[in-house]
Amino acid sequence: MTASRRLLGDQVEEAVARTLTRGGAAIVARNVRTRAVRGEIDLIALDRGELVFVEVKGRRAGAAVGPERPVLAVTAGKRRRLRALARAWLAENRAGVPANRGLRFDVVGVTVDGAGRVLDWEHLTRAF
């Protein structure tokens, strides 16, 4: 991953975390990796009693590569991997998992301009 893409990802993840927090969610963990499954969960939050695994996708406006909307980059394979990562994280952190009344997977897609200003924000709650 290029430094530019990593910076965009970090900025978008931070914006999503701030927005979730302002909306009443508590961020439980960020950039989570597990021993059992390769990959990363961008954010884990506790929102109104639900434990939420959040996949964040960012893109620059006018990018020539990738889908039209960032949320469309979460393919069936990516969804399977996120489910497996969530199961592995839950198993590895049994004692530290916050009390919850259920799980959900959200996807947040953010498009920014060249100056990093948000042009479009799409939050799919219970995306899969």
Secondary structure, DSSP 4 states (H G I P E B T S, - for coil): --HHHHHHHHHHHHHHHHHHHHTT-EEEEEEE--SSS-S-EEEEEEETTEEEEEEEEEEETT-SSS-SSGGGG--HHHHHHHHHHHHHHHHHTGGGSPP-SEEEEEEEEEEE-TTS-EEEEEEETT--
